[in-house]
Amino acid sequence: MRLTFADGDDIELKANRLREACKCAHCTRARIDGVFPEQFDDIKIGQFSFMGGYAINIAFSDGHARGIYPWAFLVGLSDARIDIQD
């Protein structure tokens, strides 16, 4: 996934990185219980939707669509050094 911000800065994140980083309650519980998969090699992004002006929700090819990914969190997952303004 490639995101381009209004000022022209952009980041690129692979689907597996996004899926592995999901912070929803289901994934958090799976991590606590030790049953969260270590990797998602063949995962793809099915679709995404905007959550107000602060985040996106991503639906993945494994059927998971619970995570909300704020812009600053997405930037943090990348190697980019972008300052996100509210």
Secondary structure, DSSP 8 states (H G I E B T S, - for coil): -EEE-TTS-EEE--HHHHHHT--SHHHHHHHHTT-S-S--TT--EEEEEEETTTEEEEEETTS----EEEHHHHHHHSS-------
